[in-house]
Amino acid sequence: MTTVKSQEAAASNSPCSYHVFLSFRGEDTRKTFTDHLYTALVHAGFRTFRDDDGIERGEDIKSELQKAIQESRISIVVFSKDYASSSWCLDELVMILNRKRTSKYMLLPVFYDVDPSQVRKQMGCFEEAFSRHEERFEAETVERKKGREGKG
């Protein structure tokens, strides 16, 4: 946490608060690959945001993530087997892609223990995750309709 505080202080002189925004599925890579990547980036002098350091408990997480993405120069997205199973990760990815579409923002994908074609073609574990999201979305839509009909 001290590292992040000193990074934030140094970042106040720069138009971007962070050089790098890390997007990853915590359960898959936090204690392994992403931790090593984060440490290497920080030791190389890059101000790096990762969700467990940059957001205080109780803050509006989504707006803080949006702010960190907007205030970074590059995003590194670590696609792992369960990345797509997290709606938070997918929301974060949408924010990153929107930023990339509207500016000279760089996105670097990293494929950790997953074949890039599974991500690109939404096959295997990515297909399963998107199917679960779709089922959940459809169920929520049905429930909302039932709720509206009951009020009428």
C-alpha positions as CSV (number, residue, x, y, z in Angstrom):
1,M,0.0,0.0,0.0
2,T,2.9,2.3,0.7
3,T,4.1,1.8,-2.9
4,V,0.8,2.9,-4.2
5,K,0.6,6.0,-2.0
6,S,4.1,7.1,-3.2
7,Q,3.2,6.3,-6.8
8,E,0.0,8.4,-6.4
9,A,2.0,11.3,-5.1
10,A,4.5,11.1,-7.9
11,A,1.6,10.8,-10.4
12,S,0.1,14.1,-9.3
13,N,2.7,16.0,-11.5
14,S,1.7,14.0,-14.5
15,P,-1.4,14.3,-16.7
16,C,-1.9,10.5,-16.2
17,S,-2.0,9.1,-12.7
18,Y,-0.9,5.7,-13.8
19,H,1.3,4.4,-16.6
20,V,-0.4,0.9,-16.5
21,F,-3.8,-0.3,-15.5
22,L,-3.8,-4.1,-14.8
23,S,-7.0,-6.0,-15.5
24,F,-7.1,-9.6,-14.3
25,R,-9.3,-12.2,-12.6
26,G,-8.0,-12.2,-9.0
27,E,-8.8,-15.8,-8.2
28,D,-6.8,-17.0,-11.2
29,T,-3.7,-14.9,-11.2
30,R,-3.5,-12.5,-8.2
31,K,-1.0,-14.5,-6.1
32,T,1.0,-15.8,-9.1
33,F,1.5,-14.2,-12.5
34,T,-0.2,-10.8,-11.9
35,D,1.7,-10.3,-8.6
36,H,5.0,-10.9,-10.4
37,L,4.0,-8.7,-13.3
38,Y,2.9,-5.9,-11.0
39,T,6.2,-6.1,-9.0
40,A,8.3,-6.1,-12.1
41,L,6.4,-3.1,-13.5
42,V,6.8,-1.1,-10.2
43,H,10.5,-2.0,-10.0
44,A,10.9,-0.8,-13.6
45,G,9.5,2.6,-12.5
46,F,6.0,2.3,-13.9
47,R,3.1,3.7,-11.8
48,T,0.8,0.7,-11.9
49,F,-2.8,0.3,-10.8
50,R,-4.3,-2.9,-9.6
51,D,-7.6,-3.1,-7.9
52,D,-6.5,-4.5,-4.6
53,D,-4.1,-1.5,-4.0
54,G,-5.8,1.5,-5.6
55,I,-9.3,1.3,-4.1
56,E,-10.2,1.8,-0.5
57,R,-13.0,-0.2,1.0
58,G,-16.4,1.5,0.9
59,E,-15.5,3.6,-2.2
60,D,-17.7,3.3,-5.3
61,I,-15.6,0.6,-7.0
62,K,-17.0,1.0,-10.5
63,S,-16.4,4.7,-10.6
64,E,-12.9,4.3,-9.1
65,L,-12.0,1.7,-11.8
66,Q,-13.3,4.0,-14.5
67,K,-11.2,6.8,-13.1
68,A,-8.1,4.7,-13.0
69,I,-8.6,3.5,-16.6
70,Q,-9.1,7.1,-17.7
71,E,-6.0,8.2,-15.8
72,S,-3.7,5.5,-17.2
73,R,-1.8,5.3,-20.4
74,I,-2.0,1.6,-21.1
75,S,-4.0,-1.4,-19.9
76,I,-2.6,-4.9,-19.6
77,V,-5.5,-7.4,-19.6
78,V,-4.5,-10.8,-18.3
79,F,-6.9,-13.2,-19.9
80,S,-7.1,-16.4,-17.8
81,K,-9.5,-19.3,-17.8
82,D,-12.1,-17.7,-15.5
83,Y,-11.6,-14.1,-16.7
84,A,-14.9,-14.1,-18.6
85,S,-16.8,-15.7,-15.7
86,S,-16.5,-12.4,-13.8
87,S,-19.0,-9.7,-14.7
88,W,-16.6,-7.2,-13.0
89,C,-13.8,-8.2,-15.4
90,L,-16.1,-7.9,-18.4
91,D,-17.3,-4.5,-17.2
92,E,-13.7,-3.4,-16.8
93,L,-12.9,-4.7,-20.3
94,V,-15.7,-2.7,-21.8
95,M,-14.4,0.5,-20.1
96,I,-10.9,-0.3,-21.4
97,L,-12.2,-0.9,-24.9
98,N,-14.3,2.3,-24.9
99,R,-11.2,4.2,-23.8
100,K,-9.1,2.7,-26.6
101,R,-11.8,3.5,-29.2
102,T,-11.9,7.2,-28.3
103,S,-8.1,7.9,-27.7
104,K,-4.6,6.8,-28.3
105,Y,-4.8,4.3,-25.5
106,M,-2.8,1.2,-25.7
107,L,-4.1,-2.2,-24.8
108,L,-1.8,-5.2,-24.3
109,P,-3.5,-8.6,-24.0
110,V,-1.7,-11.3,-22.1
111,F,-3.0,-14.9,-22.3
112,Y,-2.4,-16.8,-19.1
113,D,-3.0,-20.5,-19.3
114,V,-5.6,-20.0,-22.1
115,D,-5.3,-20.2,-25.9
116,P,-5.9,-16.8,-27.6
117,S,-8.3,-18.4,-30.0
118,Q,-10.6,-19.4,-27.1
119,V,-10.9,-15.7,-26.3
120,R,-11.2,-14.5,-29.9
121,K,-13.7,-17.1,-30.9
122,Q,-15.4,-17.4,-27.4
123,M,-14.8,-21.1,-27.3
124,G,-14.1,-23.5,-24.4
125,C,-14.1,-21.8,-21.0
126,F,-15.0,-18.5,-22.6
127,E,-18.0,-20.0,-24.4
128,E,-19.2,-21.5,-21.1
129,A,-18.8,-18.3,-19.2
130,F,-20.7,-16.2,-21.8
131,S,-23.5,-18.9,-21.9
132,R,-23.9,-18.5,-18.1
133,H,-24.0,-14.7,-18.3
134,E,-26.6,-15.0,-21.1
135,E,-28.8,-17.3,-19.0
136,R,-28.5,-15.1,-15.9
137,F,-29.4,-12.0,-18.1
138,E,-32.4,-13.7,-19.5
139,A,-33.6,-14.8,-16.1
140,E,-33.2,-11.3,-14.7
141,T,-35.1,-9.9,-17.7
142,V,-38.0,-12.3,-17.1
143,E,-38.0,-11.3,-13.4
144,R,-38.1,-7.6,-14.2
145,K,-41.0,-8.2,-16.6
146,K,-42.9,-10.1,-14.0
147,G,-42.3,-7.3,-11.5
148,R,-43.7,-4.7,-14.0
149,E,-46.7,-6.8,-14.7
150,G,-47.5,-7.2,-11.0
151,K,-47.4,-3.4,-10.6
152,G,-49.8,-2.7,-13.5
